[in-house]
Each structure stands twice: as structure tokens, then as C-alpha cells.
Amino acid sequence: MAEDQEDDALLLRLAFRKAASKSMLKFVPDGLAALAYLQGEGEYADRNEYPFPGFLLLDLKMPRMGGLEVLELIRQDAHLKKLVVVIFTSSDQERDIDRALELGANSYLIKPSHLDDLTSLVRRLEDYWLSLNRTRPIGGEAVAGESVGVASVQRI
């Protein structure tokens, strides 16, 4: 998960736990770190510790590089452009929604503020993106149903 707010990250961890998720979450603090993670660079070079995600949950408002910029770069990268990117943000502004969809976001979700609502959303995310949705491996590293990503949520 590309998420700069520690409170939001904690709430998401709790929701995954409460949903009895078998996924492993990996968090990065900003857009530049998300790109480094996806490209397996720097501290994220070890794919055993930082597996390639099945999908990316991407916040919009982050330091150093915002989510829309990250999304644009992902869609321009031949190796990353097929990655499922779910915008997961507090912004319900029409211009953000329109821009994210124009840039190729697969989905745009508003973060619920209550744990029970977030837990329900986590269950639906996993059911859809890991069970029902079919994708092809990206770079031979990820197969739908094996991993989810918030910069990586790994199915174990």
C-alpha cells in the first residue's frame, strides 16, 4: 500500500486482520517508494522480502510524489502498465476521479473511516481481485490469486 498516513495504515492493517485475510501487506510511505518497490530497486530489490504485488492500493495525496503521478508513470512503463491499480483515497473530488480513470486506474475507492466498513471493503477487494478477477502475470512475477498489493499484499 502506498500510504503516507500512519493512522490510515494502522486502520487498514486492523481491517485485514479482522477480515481474517491471508494476505501479507507491504506498505511504502510515498509515491517514489512505491515506484522503487514496483521496480525492485534499492531497499526493495529482494523479491523474497518484497514480492511483486498482485495489485496496488494507491493513495492520491502523498509526499514527494502523488498517486496520480505514480499511476501515470506505471501506465507508461512497459513492465508495469498491466498492474492492477486501485486508487484508495479520501478524495471524492470529481477532478481526482476523472483524472485517475483517464490515467488508467482500474478502480477508484473512497476510504471508509470506520473499521467495520473498511473490513467489509477489504473482504470485497480480496474476493474480487484475488478470486474472481483474471489477469496475466506481470514480468513472470505475479499471478492473480497469489498476491494483492498495497505495494504488496501477498496471498499466503
Phi, psi and omega per residue, in radians:
M1 nan 2.225 3.019
A2 -1.558 1.777 -3.010
E3 -2.579 2.174 -3.105
D4 -1.659 -0.255 -3.108
Q5 -1.627 1.986 -3.105
E6 -1.045 -0.639 3.110
D7 -1.093 -0.725 3.111
D8 -1.159 -0.690 3.109
A9 -1.112 -0.752 3.117
L10 -1.093 -0.779 3.130
L11 -1.084 -0.686 3.120
L12 -1.178 -0.718 3.074
R13 -1.023 -0.782 3.118
L14 -1.086 -0.736 -3.140
A15 -1.106 -0.736 3.103
F16 -1.111 -0.700 3.109
R17 -1.138 -0.824 -3.126
K18 -1.123 -0.544 3.113
A19 -1.373 0.022 -3.099
A20 1.001 0.668 -3.129
S21 -1.172 2.504 3.039
K22 -1.798 0.323 -3.136
S23 -1.634 2.647 3.081
M24 -1.868 2.089 3.135
L25 -1.500 2.460 2.978
K26 -2.212 2.219 -3.121
F27 -1.908 2.492 2.970
V28 -2.195 2.610 -2.971
P29 -1.476 -0.209 -3.076
D30 -2.852 3.079 -3.087
G31 -1.116 -0.684 3.120
L32 -1.125 -0.700 3.098
A33 -1.157 -0.636 3.099
A34 -1.057 -0.788 3.123
L35 -1.139 -0.728 3.101
A36 -1.063 -0.756 3.107
Y37 -1.041 -0.889 -3.094
L38 -1.087 -0.600 -3.134
Q39 -1.528 -0.057 3.129
G40 1.125 0.726 -3.088
E41 -1.915 2.743 3.065
G42 1.029 -2.286 -3.088
E43 -1.143 -0.225 -3.117
Y44 -1.755 0.279 -3.067
A45 -1.217 -0.474 -3.116
D46 -1.413 1.798 -3.086
R47 -1.265 -0.251 3.010
N48 -1.241 -0.689 3.121
E49 -1.477 -0.574 -3.109
Y50 -2.198 1.292 -3.091
P51 -1.139 2.648 3.109
F52 -1.136 2.364 -3.062
P53 -1.343 2.676 2.984
G54 -1.357 -0.526 2.975
F55 -2.757 2.822 -3.081
L56 -2.007 2.182 2.941
L57 -1.613 2.121 -2.959
L58 -2.183 2.062 3.041
D59 -1.319 2.684 3.131
L60 -1.551 -0.815 -3.014
K61 -1.639 1.678 -3.129
M62 -2.352 2.723 3.078
P63 -1.265 2.857 3.087
R64 1.157 -0.799 3.061
M65 -2.747 2.175 -3.111
G66 -1.337 2.899 -3.095
G67 -1.081 -0.643 3.126
L68 -1.143 -0.661 3.081
E69 -1.140 -0.728 3.111
V70 -1.079 -0.833 3.141
L71 -1.014 -0.776 3.130
E72 -1.046 -0.763 3.132
L73 -1.187 -0.650 3.092
I74 -1.062 -0.811 -3.084
R75 -1.227 -0.313 3.088
Q76 -1.567 -0.231 -3.077
D77 -1.580 2.111 -3.083
A78 -1.014 -0.550 -3.111
H79 -1.485 -0.364 -3.055
L80 -1.914 -0.262 -2.919
K81 -1.060 -0.373 3.133
K82 -1.607 -0.022 3.111
L83 -1.069 2.349 3.066
V84 -1.262 2.135 3.135
V85 -2.091 2.072 3.104
V86 -1.885 2.038 3.062
I87 -1.287 2.241 -3.062
F88 -2.301 1.666 -2.904
T89 -2.497 2.930 3.052
S90 -1.548 -0.232 -3.062
S91 -1.372 2.151 3.016
D92 -1.951 0.415 3.132
Q93 -1.264 2.295 -3.098
E94 -0.980 -0.669 -3.115
R95 -1.135 -0.616 3.091
D96 -1.198 -0.765 3.123
I97 -1.070 -0.867 -3.132
D98 -1.042 -0.803 -3.102
R99 -1.136 -0.739 3.131
A100 -1.069 -0.758 3.141
L101 -1.206 -0.655 3.073
E102 -1.072 -0.624 -3.115
L103 -1.416 -0.111 3.053
G104 1.813 0.352 3.041
A105 -1.069 2.445 3.111
N106 -1.386 -0.417 -3.132
S107 -2.818 2.732 3.127
Y108 -2.318 1.982 -3.089
L109 -2.123 2.432 3.054
I110 -1.570 2.283 -3.135
K111 -1.130 2.155 3.012
P112 -1.228 2.579 -3.109
S113 -1.640 -0.215 -3.135
H114 -1.858 2.465 -3.062
L115 -1.006 -0.757 -3.122
D116 -1.095 -0.711 3.108
D117 -1.168 -0.698 3.116
L118 -1.162 -0.714 3.110
T119 -1.057 -0.758 3.097
S120 -1.078 -0.731 3.118
L121 -1.131 -0.707 3.105
V122 -1.032 -0.787 3.121
R123 -1.038 -0.771 -3.138
R124 -1.183 -0.675 3.082
L125 -1.040 -0.859 -3.133
E126 -1.120 -0.768 3.130
D127 -1.015 -0.808 -3.094
Y128 -1.290 -1.025 -2.990
W129 -1.278 -0.468 -3.115
L130 -1.759 -0.432 -3.085
S131 -1.870 -0.898 -3.027
L132 -1.511 -0.740 -3.067
N133 -1.231 2.465 3.093
R134 -2.041 2.229 3.077
T135 -2.341 2.995 3.071
R136 -1.775 2.638 3.086
P137 -1.005 2.527 3.085
I138 -1.781 2.029 -3.136
G139 1.074 0.383 3.133
G140 1.238 0.194 -3.027
E141 -1.820 -0.445 -3.052
A142 -2.308 2.493 3.071
V143 -2.230 2.297 3.133
A144 -0.961 2.425 -3.105
G145 1.658 -0.244 3.096
E146 -1.790 -0.528 -3.133
S147 -2.587 2.686 3.089
V148 -2.188 2.753 3.104
G149 -2.441 2.325 2.913
V150 -1.976 0.579 -2.889
A151 1.746 -0.032 2.617
S152 2.844 2.098 2.983
V153 -2.095 1.945 -3.027
Q154 -1.728 2.199 3.081
R155 -1.278 2.190 -3.136
I156 -2.083 nan nan
